[in-house]
Amino acid sequence: MSMDIKNLTQTQPRTTGDGRGVAETSAVRSGGTPGGKESGSGGDRVTLSEAATRLSDVTRTVSEQPVVDSKRVEQIRQEIQNGSYKVDSGRIAASLIAMEKVL
């Protein structure tokens, strides 16, 4: 989906005839939601689409996950201590090449 944004330097406030759909404008004025959650009370209102709400929930869930997998770190630590840890140089090389391709 692409969005064409024009008049970025325009400083005039938007009015009720600003090009929004009639259904959306009337739903927001009447206190309803055209498909998402509303934020704020009185004055201006912000309406988030269902997709934006889901994306926010996913972002919050991911940010709550630990950055380090403690179980995996402990497993590797034990393998190193008992001498059973094996380095897969082919896998490391493939990962480095893949990372370089992304950059």
C-alpha contacts under 8 A as a table, 3 or more apart, distances in Angstrom:
res1	aa1	res2	aa2	distance
5	I	8	L	6.99
7	N	10	Q	5.27
14	R	17	G	7.79
14	R	18	D	5.72
15	T	18	D	5.35
16	T	25	T	7.74
17	G	20	R	7.34
20	R	24	E	6.88
20	R	25	T	6.53
21	G	24	E	5.34
21	G	25	T	6.24
22	V	25	T	5.21
22	V	26	S	6.04
23	A	26	S	5.36
23	A	27	A	5.97
23	A	34	P	7.54
24	E	27	A	5.18
24	E	28	V	6.21
24	E	33	T	7.90
24	E	34	P	5.69
25	T	28	V	5.36
25	T	29	R	6.20
26	S	29	R	5.06
26	S	30	S	6.08
27	A	30	S	5.25
27	A	31	G	6.30
27	A	32	G	4.89
27	A	33	T	5.83
27	A	34	P	6.02
28	V	31	G	5.19
28	V	32	G	5.49
28	V	33	T	5.96
28	V	34	P	7.23
28	V	45	R	7.64
29	R	32	G	7.45
33	T	36	G	5.84
33	T	37	K	6.73
33	T	38	E	6.92
33	T	47	T	7.19
34	P	47	T	7.90
35	G	48	L	7.89
35	G	49	S	6.02
35	G	50	E	6.28
36	G	47	T	6.06
36	G	48	L	5.08
36	G	49	S	4.66
36	G	50	E	5.09
36	G	53	T	7.37
37	K	47	T	5.78
37	K	48	L	5.55
37	K	49	S	7.27
37	K	50	E	7.74
37	K	53	T	7.56
38	E	45	R	6.69
38	E	46	V	5.66
38	E	47	T	4.72
38	E	48	L	6.61
39	S	45	R	6.14
39	S	46	V	5.47
39	S	47	T	6.75
40	G	44	D	7.16
40	G	45	R	5.79
40	G	46	V	7.11
41	S	44	D	7.60
41	S	45	R	7.22
42	G	45	R	7.42
48	L	52	A	5.93
48	L	53	T	6.34
49	S	52	A	5.18
49	S	53	T	6.30
50	E	53	T	5.07
50	E	54	R	6.22
51	A	54	R	5.10
51	A	55	L	6.10
52	A	55	L	5.01
52	A	56	S	6.13
53	T	56	S	5.11
53	T	57	D	6.31
54	R	57	D	5.03
54	R	58	V	6.23
55	L	58	V	5.10
55	L	59	T	6.08
56	S	59	T	5.08
56	S	60	R	6.16
57	D	60	R	5.15
57	D	61	T	6.20
58	V	61	T	5.05
58	V	62	V	6.13
59	T	62	V	5.22
59	T	63	S	6.11
60	R	63	S	5.16
60	R	64	E	6.33
61	T	64	E	5.25
61	T	65	Q	6.78
62	V	65	Q	5.37
63	S	66	P	7.88
66	P	69	D	6.83
68	V	73	V	7.88
69	D	72	R	5.44
69	D	73	V	6.35
70	S	73	V	5.07
70	S	74	E	6.18
71	K	74	E	5.20
71	K	75	Q	6.19
72	R	75	Q	5.00
72	R	76	I	6.21
73	V	76	I	5.24
73	V	77	R	6.09
74	E	77	R	4.97
74	E	78	Q	6.20
75	Q	78	Q	5.27
75	Q	79	E	6.28
76	I	79	E	5.00
76	I	80	I	6.15
76	I	85	Y	6.94
77	R	80	I	5.22
77	R	81	Q	6.25
78	Q	81	Q	5.05
78	Q	82	N	6.22
79	E	82	N	5.35
79	E	83	G	5.90
79	E	84	S	4.97
79	E	85	Y	4.71
80	I	83	G	5.08
80	I	84	S	6.26
80	I	85	Y	5.13
81	Q	84	S	7.90
82	N	85	Y	7.91
88	D	91	R	5.43
88	D	92	I	6.43
89	S	92	I	5.02
89	S	93	A	6.07
90	G	93	A	5.13
90	G	94	A	6.13
91	R	94	A	5.11
91	R	95	S	6.16
92	I	95	S	5.15
92	I	96	L	6.23
93	A	96	L	5.12
93	A	97	I	6.21
94	A	97	I	5.16
94	A	98	A	6.11
95	S	98	A	5.07
95	S	99	M	6.11
96	L	99	M	5.09
96	L	100	E	6.22
97	I	100	E	5.08
97	I	101	K	6.28
98	A	101	K	5.14
98	A	102	V	6.50
99	M	102	V	5.22
99	M	103	L	6.54
100	E	103	L	5.17
